[in-house]
């Protein structure tokens, strides 16, 4: 089975840039998209989601903002959207959808950014702690659980091109990195890092400033995090950098499991 996590940076723009070619060539069983930024009625009239997929689009209340979508060739049950939260109890920003695919649970997540200012950073950190608590019961499940998405944090210096220059930037703050370490200490497996090991720098997001994308000066902020049951099924994981050049400022992360 193949699963993909991809921040598409606006599905309407991604359609214009040729995302349908990636839907076809990657040929995943489950797609988990973030930052869809469109209500159903805003999608192009002459376009449709790939044939053969169930689709659940969980949009933000604010038009043109955030939103996640999960597509599945396997019969899909939507378990819930959002999480218990003080900062966004109704998930009006459209950041979480939990789905079941047979015995497999997928948690598609778009974690808030804190880059716009201190107030937003505080919201982000509260949201992070709520999300970590929300995930805890899934760790002990005997069934495979796959958490994925744009988590807006580069965990280690291996996950960012210029760690020293970004040490005070949201997404690479000491408390964010410690939080991520704590998340893994809970028992979640960062599949990509476990496969490639320390010292390997591969990125999933690039700034549009300067020549960051062309020179591959990026951040790895898009993840697959698996519980023990799911981790035992992994056969491969990779980042498709070309998708971050052609379609979005993020690249798709592709996970293959034996399921």
SELOKOL-627126 format. One line per 8 residues: number of its first residue (from 1); their letters; for each residue y, z, x of N, C-alpha, C. Coordinates in pm, whole numbers, padded with zeros to 5 digits, always signed. Layout:
N
NUM = A = Y/Z/X/Y/Z/X/Y/Z/X | ...
This chain:
259
1 = XXXXXXXX = -00119/+00000/+00084/+00000/+00000/+00000/+00125/+00000/+00088 | +00221/-00077/+00045/+00347/-00086/+00121/+00463/-00031/+00037 | +00543/+00056/+00100/+00661/+00114/+00036/+00783/+00085/+00124 | +00896/+00065/+00060/+01020/+00037/+00132/+01131/+00127/+00080 | +01207/+00183/+00172/+01331/+00254/+00140/+01446/+00173/+00197 | +01548/+00148/+00112/+01658/+00062/+00158/+01787/+00097/+00085 | +01888/+00137/+00159/+02023/+00146/+00106/+02079/+00004/+00108 | +02099/-00053/-00012/+02135/-00194/-00021/+02287/-00216/-00019
9 = XXXXXXXX = +02366/-00107/-00018/+02512/-00117/-00009/+02568/-00206/-00121 | +02517/-00183/-00243/+02561/-00261/-00359/+02464/-00373/-00390 | +02391/-00360/-00499/+02289/-00461/-00530/+02350/-00596/-00562 | +02470/-00598/-00620/+02531/-00727/-00653/+02565/-00805/-00527 | +02621/-00738/-00428/+02648/-00805/-00300/+02519/-00845/-00233 | +02417/-00758/-00241/+02288/-00788/-00179/+02223/-00912/-00241 | +02240/-00928/-00372/+02187/-01048/-00439/+02255/-01172/-00384 | +02386/-01166/-00370/+02460/-01282/-00317/+02418/-01316/-00175
17 = XXXXXXXX = +02379/-01214/-00100/+02343/-01235/+00041/+02197/-01271/+00061 | +02118/-01268/-00046/+01981/-01315/-00034/+01872/-01210/-00033 | +01893/-01096/-00101/+01791/-00992/-00100/+01660/-01039/-00162 | +01667/-01137/-00251/+01544/-01186/-00314/+01446/-01239/-00209 | +01498/-01297/-00102/+01410/-01344/+00006/+01337/-01228/+00072 | +01403/-01114/+00082/+01339/-00995/+00141/+01239/-00933/+00045 | +01271/-00933/-00085/+01173/-00887/-00183/+01044/-00967/-00168 | +01057/-01097/-00147/+00941/-01185/-00137/+00867/-01169/-00004
25 = XXXXXXXX = +00941/-01167/+00106/+00876/-01168/+00237/+00815/-01033/+00274 | +00881/-00924/+00239/+00827/-00791/+00270/+00713/-00756/+00176 | +00724/-00801/+00050/+00613/-00794/-00045/+00560/-00651/-00061 | +00651/-00558/-00089/+00612/-00418/-00104/+00558/-00390/-00243 | +00476/-00287/-00252/+00426/-00240/-00381/+00528/-00151/-00451 | +00603/-00075/-00371/+00706/+00014/-00426/+00833/-00001/-00343 | +00943/-00029/-00410/+01075/-00035/-00347/+01157/+00082/-00397 | +01219/+00155/-00303/+01311/+00262/-00340/+01447/+00230/-00279
33 = XXXXXXXX = +01540/+00197/-00365/+01671/+00149/-00324/+01776/+00257/-00348 | +01872/+00263/-00259/+01985/+00356/-00273/+02117/+00279/-00269 | +02220/+00346/-00319/+02354/+00288/-00327/+02351/+00152/-00398 | +02291/+00154/-00516/+02279/+00032/-00596/+02415/-00009/-00651 | +02494/+00089/-00691/+02634/+00067/-00731/+02653/-00034/-00844 | +02566/-00028/-00944/+02581/-00119/-01058/+02509/-00063/-01179 | +02572/-00075/-01294/+02506/-00049/-01421/+02424/-00171/-01460 | +02323/-00156/-01544/+02240/-00272/-01581/+02322/-00391/-01632
41 = XXXXXXXX = +02425/-00361/-01711/+02505/-00470/-01768/+02596/-00537/-01664 | +02607/-00477/-01546/+02689/-00537/-01441/+02610/-00632/-01351 | +02479/-00637/-01367/+02398/-00726/-01285/+02422/-00871/-01327 | +02409/-00966/-01234/+02434/-01106/-01269/+02347/-01152/-01385 | +02406/-01227/-01476/+02335/-01271/-01597/+02218/-01363/-01565 | +02230/-01439/-01457/+02125/-01536/-01423/+02026/-01481/-01321 | +02024/-01348/-01304/+01937/-01285/-01205/+01849/-01182/-01273 | +01729/-01161/-01219/+01643/-01056/-01270/+01571/-00989/-01154
49 = XXXXXXXX = +01527/-00866/-01177/+01449/-00796/-01076/+01321/-00875/-01047 | +01260/-00856/-00930/+01140/-00933/-00895/+01032/-00922/-01003 | +00965/-01031/-01027/+00863/-01037/-01131/+00745/-00948/-01096 | +00692/-00882/-01196/+00572/-00800/-01178/+00598/-00655/-01146 | +00724/-00613/-01146/+00760/-00474/-01114/+00812/-00401/-01237 | +00770/-00275/-01251/+00841/-00182/-01337/+00966/-00137/-01262 | +01078/-00122/-01330/+01204/-00086/-01264/+01267/+00032/-01338 | +01307/+00133/-01261/+01389/+00239/-01318/+01517/+00249/-01237
57 = XXXXXXXX = +01628/+00222/-01302/+01761/+00227/-01240/+01830/+00354/-01288 | +01859/+00443/-01193/+01929/+00568/-01226/+02070/+00558/-01169 | +02164/+00531/-01255/+02299/+00498/-01211/+02389/+00621/-01208 | +02498/+00607/-01136/+02603/+00708/-01138/+02688/+00688/-01263 | +02751/+00796/-01306/+02842/+00787/-01420/+02963/+00701/-01385 | +03009/+00712/-01262/+03123/+00635/-01213/+03078/+00493/-01179 | +03144/+00394/-01233/+03106/+00256/-01209/+03125/+00219/-01061 | +03034/+00138/-01009/+03046/+00088/-00873/+03023/+00193/-00767
65 = XXXXXXXX = +02945/+00296/-00801/+02930/+00410/-00710/+02785/+00456/-00709 | +02732/+00483/-00590/+02604/+00550/-00572/+02493/+00482/-00654 | +02400/+00560/-00706/+02290/+00507/-00787/+02167/+00474/-00705 | +02050/+00500/-00765/+01923/+00468/-00701/+01837/+00389/-00798 | +01742/+00314/-00743/+01649/+00237/-00825/+01512/+00239/-00759 | +01409/+00255/-00840/+01271/+00247/-00792/+01200/+00135/-00867 | +01136/+00047/-00791/+01060/-00065/-00844/+00914/-00046/-00804 | +00823/-00073/-00897/+00682/-00050/-00865/+00593/-00156/-00931
73 = XXXXXXXX = +00501/-00210/-00850/+00399/-00300/-00905/+00285/-00221/-00967 | +00279/-00091/-00932/+00179/-00001/-00987/+00241/+00066/-01109 | +00165/+00084/-01217/+00224/+00152/-01333/+00296/+00280/-01292 | +00419/+00295/-01339/+00509/+00400/-01291/+00552/+00491/-01405 | +00546/+00619/-01378/+00597/+00719/-01472/+00717/+00788/-01409 | +00829/+00791/-01479/+00946/+00862/-01430/+00932/+01009/-01467 | +00922/+01094/-01364/+00903/+01237/-01384/+01035/+01306/-01413 | +01137/+01275/-01334/+01269/+01333/-01357/+01374/+01260/-01276
81 = XXXXXXXX = +01498/+01280/-01316/+01612/+01238/-01235/+01693/+01363/-01203 | +01754/+01363/-01086/+01832/+01478/-01044/+01747/+01597/-01005 | +01813/+01709/-00983/+01749/+01834/-00940/+01833/+01951/-00991 | +01778/+02072/-00991/+01862/+02188/-01025/+01980/+02196/-00927 | +02100/+02209/-00980/+02217/+02199/-00892/+02339/+02268/-00953 | +02415/+02335/-00868/+02544/+02391/-00909/+02655/+02286/-00896 | +02639/+02193/-00802/+02748/+02098/-00775/+02737/+01972/-00861 | +02618/+01936/-00906/+02600/+01818/-00990/+02475/+01836/-01075
89 = XXXXXXXX = +02479/+01930/-01171/+02358/+01966/-01245/+02298/+01853/-01328 | +02379/+01757/-01368/+02329/+01644/-01447/+02308/+01519/-01361 | +02321/+01534/-01231/+02309/+01421/-01137/+02394/+01303/-01182 | +02520/+01332/-01211/+02610/+01226/-01254/+02641/+01126/-01144 | +02607/+01161/-01019/+02627/+01067/-00909/+02504/+00978/-00888 | +02397/+01001/-00964/+02281/+00912/-00957/+02212/+00913/-00822 | +02163/+01030/-00779/+02114/+01042/-00642/+01964/+01068/-00628 | +01894/+01101/-00735/+01751/+01132/-00722/+01674/+01075/-00841
97 = XXXXXXXX = +01563/+01009/-00812/+01466/+00977/-00916/+01326/+01006/-00860 | +01249/+01081/-00938/+01112/+01118/-00901/+01017/+01039/-00990 | +00925/+00968/-00926/+00831/+00884/-01001/+00688/+00913/-00959 | +00596/+00882/-01050/+00453/+00898/-01024/+00387/+00762/-01034 | +00302/+00732/-00939/+00232/+00604/-00932/+00084/+00637/-00914 | +00013/+00652/-01024/-00122/+00706/-01014/-00113/+00850/-00965 | -00181/+00879/-00854/-00175/+01014/-00797/-00067/+01033/-00693 | +00013/+00931/-00672/+00118/+00933/-00568/+00254/+00966/-00630
105 = XXXXXXXX = +00323/+01063/-00571/+00458/+01098/-00615/+00559/+01047/-00514 | +00666/+00983/-00563/+00773/+00933/-00478/+00906/+00995/-00521 | +00982/+01042/-00423/+01111/+01104/-00449/+01218/+01022/-00376 | +01285/+00939/-00453/+01387/+00847/-00400/+01521/+00921/-00401 | +01582/+00932/-00283/+01700/+01018/-00267/+01813/+00948/-00193 | +01934/+00967/-00244/+02055/+00924/-00174/+02143/+01047/-00154 | +02133/+01105/-00035/+02204/+01230/-00006/+02353/+01203/+00012 | +02440/+01288/-00041/+02584/+01262/-00031/+02634/+01255/+00113
113 = XXXXXXXX = +02740/+01180/+00130/+02812/+01174/+00257/+02922/+01279/+00256 | +02953/+01331/+00375/+03064/+01425/+00386/+03180/+01370/+00467 | +03179/+01239/+00490/+03275/+01181/+00585/+03416/+01171/+00530 | +03434/+01188/+00399/+03568/+01168/+00343/+03657/+01291/+00355 | +03599/+01407/+00391/+03684/+01524/+00407/+03606/+01654/+00391 | +03675/+01766/+00416/+03608/+01895/+00419/+03549/+01934/+00283 | +03619/+01905/+00175/+03567/+01940/+00043/+03435/+01869/+00015 | +03431/+01743/+00052/+03309/+01665/+00031/+03196/+01711/+00124
121 = XXXXXXXX = +03233/+01752/+00245/+03133/+01804/+00339/+03070/+01933/+00284 | +03152/+02017/+00224/+03098/+02140/+00165/+03005/+02110/+00049 | +03041/+02013/-00033/+02951/+01971/-00140/+02819/+01919/-00083 | +02831/+01837/+00020/+02711/+01782/+00084/+02618/+01893/+00130 | +02672/+01993/+00197/+02587/+02098/+00254/+02525/+02185/+00144 | +02598/+02208/+00037/+02539/+02279/-00077/+02427/+02196/-00138 | +02451/+02068/-00154/+02352/+01975/-00210/+02226/+01973/-00121 | +02247/+01969/+00010/+02134/+01967/+00103/+02044/+02089/+00084
129 = XXXXXXXX = +02105/+02206/+00073/+02026/+02328/+00058/+01953/+02332/-00076 | +02019/+02283/-00180/+01953/+02274/-00310/+01834/+02178/-00305 | +01853/+02067/-00237/+01748/+01964/-00228/+01629/+02016/-00149 | +01655/+02087/-00041/+01545/+02144/+00037/+01462/+02239/-00049 | +01527/+02323/-00127/+01455/+02414/-00217/+01378/+02336/-00323 | +01440/+02232/-00374/+01377/+02147/-00476/+01248/+02084/-00425 | +01247/+02048/-00297/+01130/+01980/-00239/+01014/+02074/-00208 | +01042/+02201/-00187/+00940/+02294/-00137/+00809/+02293/-00216
137 = XXXXXXXX = +00810/+02295/-00349/+00683/+02297/-00421/+00595/+02174/-00396 | +00658/+02062/-00361/+00582/+01940/-00337/+00502/+01945/-00207 | +00544/+02031/-00115/+00477/+02039/+00015/+00331/+02079/+00002 | +00303/+02171/-00087/+00168/+02225/-00100/+00079/+02145/-00193 | +00132/+02035/-00248/+00053/+01954/-00339/-00067/+01894/-00267 | -00182/+01894/-00334/-00300/+01829/-00278/-00292/+01678/-00292 | -00198/+01631/-00376/-00175/+01488/-00391/-00065/+01443/-00295 | -00068/+01315/-00255/+00034/+01266/-00162/+00172/+01262/-00224
145 = XXXXXXXX = +00271/+01311/-00149/+00411/+01309/-00191/+00493/+01241/-00082 | +00571/+01141/-00123/+00653/+01065/-00030/+00800/+01080/-00070 | +00877/+01136/+00021/+01022/+01151/+00003/+01089/+01047/+00090 | +01185/+00976/+00036/+01252/+00876/+00120/+01395/+00859/+00077 | +01470/+00791/+00161/+01606/+00756/+00124/+01705/+00763/+00239 | +01830/+00739/+00201/+01943/+00752/+00293/+01985/+00898/+00288 | +01956/+00971/+00396/+01985/+01114/+00399/+02115/+01147/+00472 | +02184/+01045/+00522/+02319/+01063/+00579/+02325/+01168/+00689
153 = XXXXXXXX = +02215/+01182/+00763/+02211/+01272/+00879/+02125/+01207/+00988 | +02179/+01200/+01108/+02099/+01164/+01225/+02049/+01295/+01286 | +01919/+01312/+01294/+01863/+01442/+01330/+01883/+01478/+01476 | +01844/+01391/+01567/+01849/+01423/+01710/+01931/+01319/+01785 | +01949/+01343/+01913/+02023/+01246/+01995/+01949/+01113/+02005 | +01821/+01112/+01979/+01746/+00986/+01976/+01780/+00902/+01854 | +01845/+00964/+01753/+01872/+00897/+01627/+02014/+00845/+01616 | +02085/+00841/+01729/+02225/+00798/+01725/+02262/+00738/+01860
161 = XXXXXXXX = +02341/+00631/+01857/+02371/+00561/+01982/+02461/+00644/+02075 | +02560/+00711/+02018/+02658/+00783/+02100/+02666/+00928/+02055 | +02569/+01011/+02094/+02567/+01149/+02043/+02689/+01231/+02084 | +02734/+01216/+02205/+02849/+01295/+02250/+02975/+01258/+02172 | +02996/+01129/+02153/+03115/+01083/+02082/+03115/+01114/+01934 | +02997/+01143/+01879/+02986/+01169/+01736/+02952/+01315/+01704 | +02962/+01402/+01802/+02917/+01541/+01785/+02995/+01617/+01678 | +03116/+01572/+01649/+03197/+01640/+01547/+03212/+01557/+01419
169 = XXXXXXXX = +03126/+01457/+01406/+03132/+01370/+01290/+03033/+01414/+01184 | +03074/+01407/+01056/+02980/+01432/+00948/+02860/+01340/+00963 | +02743/+01398/+00946/+02620/+01323/+00967/+02553/+01356/+01099 | +02629/+01421/+01189/+02571/+01463/+01317/+02627/+01599/+01359 | +02670/+01676/+01260/+02722/+01809/+01288/+02607/+01904/+01323 | +02633/+02004/+01408/+02526/+02096/+01449/+02451/+02159/+01331 | +02525/+02199/+01227/+02459/+02265/+01114/+02373/+02166/+01034 | +02414/+02039/+01031/+02334/+01938/+00962/+02205/+01910/+01039
177 = XXXXXXXX = +02216/+01902/+01169/+02098/+01877/+01252/+02001/+01995/+01245 | +02056/+02118/+01243/+01970/+02236/+01231/+01901/+02238/+01095 | +01976/+02202/+00992/+01916/+02194/+00858/+01798/+02097/+00857 | +01815/+01984/+00926/+01707/+01885/+00929/+01587/+01941/+01005 | +01612/+02011/+01113/+01502/+02076/+01186/+01430/+02175/+01095 | +01507/+02251/+01018/+01447/+02348/+00925/+01364/+02277/+00819 | +01412/+02163/+00772/+01339/+02084/+00673/+01202/+02043/+00727 | +01200/+01997/+00851/+01073/+01958/+00914/+00987/+02081/+00941
185 = XXXXXXXX = +01051/+02191/+00973/+00976/+02315/+00996/+00907/+02362/+00868 | +00967/+02328/+00754/+00902/+02360/+00626/+00765/+02294/+00616 | +00753/+02176/+00681/+00625/+02107/+00678/+00631/+01958/+00649 | +00751/+01905/+00628/+00764/+01761/+00605/+00747/+01684/+00736 | +00685/+01569/+00728/+00661/+01484/+00845/+00762/+01370/+00848 | +00842/+01362/+00954/+00930/+01247/+00978/+00840/+01140/+01040 | +00790/+01052/+00957/+00684/+00959/+00998/+00729/+00870/+01114 | +00852/+00820/+01106/+00900/+00730/+01211/+00903/+00800/+01347
193 = XXXXXXXX = +00960/+00919/+01352/+00970/+00988/+01481/+00833/+01028/+01533 | +00744/+01068/+01444/+00609/+01105/+01489/+00535/+00985/+01545 | +00561/+00866/+01492/+00494/+00746/+01543/+00551/+00702/+01677 | +00684/+00701/+01689/+00747/+00642/+01807/+00778/+00743/+01916 | +00782/+00870/+01883/+00801/+00974/+01984/+00944/+00989/+02029 | +00966/+01090/+02114/+01098/+01118/+02165/+01140/+01011/+02266 | +01271/+00988/+02273/+01325/+00893/+02370/+01338/+00752/+02318 | +01281/+00722/+02204/+01290/+00588/+02145/+01406/+00585/+02047
201 = XXXXXXXX = +01501/+00497/+02072/+01620/+00487/+01988/+01611/+00362/+01900 | +01586/+00384/+01772/+01585/+00277/+01673/+01675/+00322/+01559 | +01756/+00232/+01508/+01857/+00271/+01411/+01835/+00201/+01277 | +01893/+00262/+01172/+01880/+00204/+01038/+02014/+00177/+00972 | +02124/+00224/+01034/+02258/+00200/+00980/+02354/+00173/+01095 | +02446/+00079/+01069/+02547/+00043/+01168/+02684/+00037/+01101 | +02784/+00090/+01169/+02920/+00081/+01120/+02965/-00065/+01121 | +03055/-00097/+01029/+03113/-00232/+01028/+03230/-00244/+01126
209 = XXXXXXXX = +03263/-00134/+01192/+03375/-00136/+01287/+03329/-00196/+01420 | +03421/-00264/+01485/+03391/-00319/+01617/+03270/-00410/+01612 | +03186/-00398/+01713/+03065/-00481/+01720/+02939/-00395/+01714 | +02948/-00285/+01639/+02836/-00190/+01634/+02707/-00256/+01588 | +02715/-00340/+01486/+02594/-00403/+01434/+02539/-00504/+01534 | +02626/-00588/+01588/+02581/-00691/+01681/+02520/-00631/+01808 | +02578/-00518/+01853/+02531/-00456/+01977/+02427/-00346/+01953 | +02385/-00330/+01829/+02283/-00231/+01793/+02325/-00090/+01834
217 = XXXXXXXX = +02447/-00054/+01798/+02499/+00080/+01824/+02504/+00154/+01689 | +02391/+00213/+01652/+02379/+00265/+01517/+02334/+00409/+01507 | +02292/+00444/+01387/+02240/+00575/+01352/+02107/+00555/+01278 | +02014/+00644/+01296/+01894/+00644/+01210/+01915/+00754/+01106 | +01948/+00713/+00984/+01975/+00809/+00877/+01890/+00782/+00754 | +01801/+00684/+00762/+01712/+00648/+00651/+01570/+00688/+00689 | +01505/+00764/+00603/+01381/+00831/+00642/+01270/+00816/+00538 | +01147/+00829/+00588/+01032/+00864/+00506/+00984/+01001/+00553
225 = XXXXXXXX = +00981/+01096/+00460/+00932/+01231/+00487/+00810/+01254/+00399 | +00697/+01291/+00459/+00571/+01299/+00385/+00511/+01439/+00393 | +00446/+01479/+00283/+00368/+01603/+00290/+00236/+01574/+00364 | +00158/+01678/+00387/+00037/+01663/+00469/-00059/+01561/+00409 | -00075/+01566/+00278/-00167/+01475/+00211/-00126/+01329/+00229 | +00002/+01301/+00216/+00049/+01164/+00234/+00047/+01122/+00380 | +00080/+01214/+00469/+00087/+01180/+00611/-00048/+01133/+00665 | -00156/+01186/+00609/-00290/+01147/+00655/-00325/+01004/+00618
233 = XXXXXXXX = -00244/+00942/+00531/-00271/+00806/+00483/-00193/+00699/+00560 | -00100/+00740/+00648/-00009/+00645/+00714/-00084/+00552/+00809 | -00053/+00425/+00800/-00107/+00327/+00895/+00003/+00265/+00982 | +00128/+00255/+00927/+00235/+00197/+01009/+00370/+00227/+00945 | +00474/+00225/+01027/+00612/+00235/+00979/+00701/+00158/+01075 | +00802/+00091/+01020/+00895/+00017/+01106/+01028/+00001/+01033 | +01131/-00028/+01112/+01263/-00059/+01058/+01286/-00208/+01077 | +01319/-00277/+00969/+01342/-00422/+00973/+01490/-00447/+00998
241 = XXXXXXXX = +01528/-00447/+01125/+01670/-00455/+01162/+01741/-00576/+01102 | +01673/-00688/+01090/+01740/-00809/+01041/+01799/-00790/+00902 | +01734/-00705/+00822/+01787/-00678/+00689/+01921/-00608/+00693 | +01946/-00534/+00803/+02074/-00469/+00824/+02181/-00561/+00879 | +02141/-00681/+00913/+02236/-00784/+00956/+02265/-00883/+00844 | +02160/-00915/+00766/+02173/-01018/+00663/+02226/-00965/+00530 | +02182/-00846/+00490/+02199/-00804/+00351/+02290/-00683/+00335 | +02271/-00580/+00416/+02337/-00452/+00398/+02382/-00400/+00533
249 = XXXXXXXX = +02454/-00286/+00532/+02483/-00220/+00659/+02367/-00128/+00699 | +02268/-00115/+00611/+02145/-00043/+00640/+02029/-00143/+00650 | +01929/-00108/+00728/+01806/-00186/+00735/+01699/-00123/+00647 | +01609/-00204/+00593/+01498/-00145/+00518/+01400/-00076/+00613 | +01347/+00037/+00568/+01241/+00107/+00640/+01112/+00081/+00564 | +01011/+00032/+00634/+00887/-00014/+00571/+00772/+00078/+00612 | +00706/+00135/+00514/+00594/+00227/+00536/+00467/+00167/+00477 | +00362/+00163/+00556/+00231/+00120/+00509/+00136/+00239/+00508
257 = XXX = +00067/+00257/+00394/-00030/+00364/+00383/-00163/+00310/+00331 | -00268/+00380/+00361/-00400/+00341/+00313/-00426/+00417/+00183 | -00383/+00354/+00073/-00395/+00423/-00057/-00425/+00320/-00165
